[in-house]
């Protein structure tokens, strides 16, 4: 049976040596991608695993979000924060409504500023000189 402290120190030293040599920290067999800690093969495996794990969780997360908003609506609470009563006939409380209005106003101003600077605004992204 191995000592957990020894194993932790050993792995730390292995990763440190691989980092010094510019190798993938996971496998140590191939060079790490520039500015990253993993090699191409390990990064692709990690990305695939992450996508698969998220795909399995995505619907559950969406469903819990919908359920939380439904319960807040039934109780007459603000759907955004759930802390205060929603404004009659609306779904948000007064504070969240003001906060959202301020955010949209700032976004609108930023879009106008970009248009004046000669940029075409496409949703969240913009292109120069188009």
Buried (B, 14 or more C-beta within 10 A) or exposed (E): EEEEEEEEEEEEEEBEEBEEEEBBBBEBEBEBEEEEBBBEEBBEBEEEEEEEEEEEEEEEEEEEEEEEBEEBEEEEBBBBEBEBEBEEEEBBBEEBBEBEEEEEEEEEEEBEEBEEEEBEBEEEEBEEEE
